[in-house]
């Protein structure tokens, strides 16, 4: 299945992206993975020298707009694109002294692969007393879509209980999950849309939760319109995800398991396997085009397993 001409026209003028046909290039230093196409950066991931958790620190549209904001003064614990929940009464979202940390135990990659580039990291989610609450196997795959109009990744987190733990209760605030904080210039001026076309449940202020297979935010950045979309894999538990949106005083989007209302038990020997897609595009995409992109992601996601 190819993206339609309508979507490609909406996302970008293909002639502007000669670099899109170039293969991914990967590099790594002591703390950061960098993936690029030719001279154009595509993604950066901080795997070390982080206070509490590894995360995707930067992600560019094919047109060169970097859309993520890392550790702003109002919420220092908001790290661009990150995954965190609460487990065993230990919060891994915030970064206070009482909060747990995601500590790296191994890193594989980055490498180029059929259909894109990838890397994987094993993490121990550790309480302040040193107890390992959860073990996470994280894999990020950057897809080579071939169409050139989108930067698209799959984020997979496989969670298991820590050693000698029979059961771990998963819970947290209504926004815990895979979350994205956007550039300051994108705050208060954008628009959220989702697969249902419905606004969803109001939690507080303009914070909302909606059960949807995808949700997207469009706003101007660096004088250009951009769209960021988050996709929920149909195989995820509790699909469709509860998509959290917040427009004021800053813009935020996250895919959640609705753990604040429906805590989950993770038992020893079981695995919670989560997969989400994240797309950053040039231009303001309509709902029909995001749906096409979601379907395209499902195809690419299946091929990259």
N, C-alpha and C positions, 0 to 999 in steps of 0.2 A: 504494500500500500504506500503510495506517495502522498506527500502533503499537496493539497490542491493549489492551483495557481492563485486562488483567492487568498489563502493563508500566506503564501510566499510573498505576494504583493503587499499584504498587510504588514508582515514582519520586516521585510527589507527589500531593497532593490538588489537582486542577486549580482548584478554587475559590480557593485561596490565591494563585494567580498571575494576577491580572487583568492585570498588566503584560506577561505573555507574549504577549498579542495585539498589543501596541504594536510599531511598527516599530523597527528598530535606529537608534541615533543614533551618529554618529562624530565624533571630535574629535582634534586633534593639536596638540602643542606642540613645543618644540625637540628633545625627546628621546623622547617617548612618544605612542603611539596609544592612544586609549581608545574602547571601544565599549560602549554601554549601551542599556537599554530603559527609557525614561522616566527615573525617578530611580534605577533599579537598575543598578549596574555589571555588565558581563558579561565583559570581557576587556581586559587591558592588554598592550601590546607595547613593549619598549624597543628602539628602532632606532638610537639614538645615545647618546653619553655613557656608553658601556659599555667596560669595560677590554679585552675580547677578542672578544666575540661578541654580536650581537643575539639576543633571545629573548622568548618570552611570559612576562611576569613575574607575571601574576595571571590567574586564571580562576575564575569564580564559578558555583556551581550556581544554578538558578532560584530556590531558596529563600534565596539570599544567603550561602552558605558559600564562602569563598575557600580553595582546596585546595592551592595551590602554595607552596613555600618557596624563597626566593632567597638564594643565597650564604651558607649557614650557616657558622658558625665551623669546623666539622670538615672541610668541603670548600668553600672559598670559591668554587671554580670551578663548583659546581653552581648553575646558574641556572634555577630553576623548570622551564619546559619549553623545551628547547634541542636543537639538532641539531649534531653534530660528529663527525668521524672523524679518521683519520690518512691523509695523502696525501703521496706523494713523500718519505717518511721525516720528515715534519713533522707533529707532533701538534697538532690544533686543539681537543682536548677540555680539556686542562689549561690552567693560566694561570701557568706559570713563565716565566722570561725566555727560555728556549729554545723555547717554544711559539709557533705561528703565530697570526695574528689574522684574523678575518672582518671586512673593512673595507667599509663601505657605499660604493657608487658611484652609486646612485640609489634613490629611493623613489617609488612610485606609490600614491596614495590616502592615507588610507582613503576608500572610497566605499561607499554603499549600492548594492546590485545586486539583480537579480531573484533571489529566493531567499535573500537574506542581505546580508552586508557583507564587504568584501574589501580587501586591500592587497597590494602586491608590493614586493620589495626585491632589488636586484642587489648581490651581494657578491663581492669578490675575497678569496680565501683566500691570505694572504701570509706567507711565511717571514720570519724575523728579518732577513735580508739584503735584503728588499724584493722578492724573486722572487714572482710570482703563480703559485701551484701549481695552484689550481682557480678556476673562475668558477662562481658559484651564482646561479641565478634562483629566488628563494623567493616563493611565493604562499601566503597564508593566507586561507581563506574561512570565515567564520562563518555556519553554516547557520541559516536560519529554519525550524525543523522544523514549526511550526504546532501541534504537539501540546503544547508548553509544558512538558514534563517533563525536558528535557535541554538542556545547553549543548554544542553539537557543532561541531567545526571540522575542516577538511581542511588538512593541511600538505603542500605540494608543494615539493620541492627538485629542481631540474634542474641537474646538475653536468656541467661540461665542463673540458677541460684548459686551463691557462693559456696565454698567448701563447708561441709558439715551443717548445712542449713536445709531443713526439711521443707520449709515453705517460706516464701517471701511475699508479703502483701505489697502490691503496687497501688499507689494513689497519687495525690498531688492537686495543685490548683487547676482551674479550668483551662489554663493555657499551656500546661506542661505537655511536651512531646517534641516534635521536630519544628523548631521555630526560626523565623527569619526577621531580622531588624533591617530596615531600609535607610538609605541616605537621608540626611536631615532635610534636604531640599524636596524630598518626596512626602514629607509629613503634611497632613491636613489638606492636601490638594488632590489626592488620588481617589480612585473608585474601586470598590471590591465587587466582584461578580462571582457566582458559583454555578455549579451544574444544575441546581434546582430552580434557580431564578427567584428563590424566596430569601427574605432577610434573615430568617432563623430566630433563635431565642435570644432575647436581651438578658445579659448577665448583670452588667452595671454600666452606666453611661452609654457609650456607643459600642461597648464590647459585646460581641455576639458569638454564638455557636450555632452552626448549621450542619446537619448531616448531609454531606455532599462528597461525591467521588473526586471532585476537583474544586479548587477555589483560586482566584487570581486577583492581583492588585495591579492597577495601571496608574501611572503618574509621570509627570515630566521630571527628567534628570539631566543635568548638563545641557539644558535647552532642547532635549529630545524626549519624545514619549517612549516609555518602556513598559513592559508587562512582565510580571513575575507570577508564575503559576505553580501550585503545589498539587500533586496527584497522589491518590490513595490506591494501593494495589487491591484488587478485588479479593485476593487471598488473605489480606490482613484480617485479624480478628476485629469484630464489630464494624466491618465495612458497611456503609461508607463512614469514613472518619468524621468526627466532629471537628469541623474547621473553625478555628478561632480567628476572629478579625477584630482589629482595633484601629480606628482612624485618628483619634485625638487622645492626648496631645501629641502622640507620635503614631506612626503606622507600624502594625505588627501583624504577622500571619503565622499560624501554626496548625499542624495536623495533630489532633489529639485522640486518645482512646476513651475520652469521657470519664477518666479515672476519678475526677472529683465527685461524681455522682455514683459511679459504678466501679468501686475498687476491684482489683483483679488479684487472684491468688496464683503465684507461680510456684509449682512444686518441684522438688528435687527430681532430676531426671527428665523433666519437661523442658521445652524451649519455646520462648515467645519470639516468633519470627516476624519482623516488621519490614516492609519495603515501601518507600515513598519516592516519587519523582519530583524534581524541581527543574523548572524551565525558566530561563530569562531570555526575553525577546526584545528586539527593537520594534517600536510602534505600539499602538493601543489595539489589542486584539479583541474581536467580538467573541461572544460566547460560542458560536458555531465553530470558529477557528480554534478556540481552546479545546473544544471537544475533539476535533480532528487531531490536534496535537496530543491529547490524552490517549486516544486510540493508537497513535503512532508510538507513543512511549510504551504502551502495553506490548506491542510487537517487538520493539527493541529490547525491552526488559526481559521478555521470554527468551530471546535469542542470546542474551548475554549471561544467562544462568550457568 
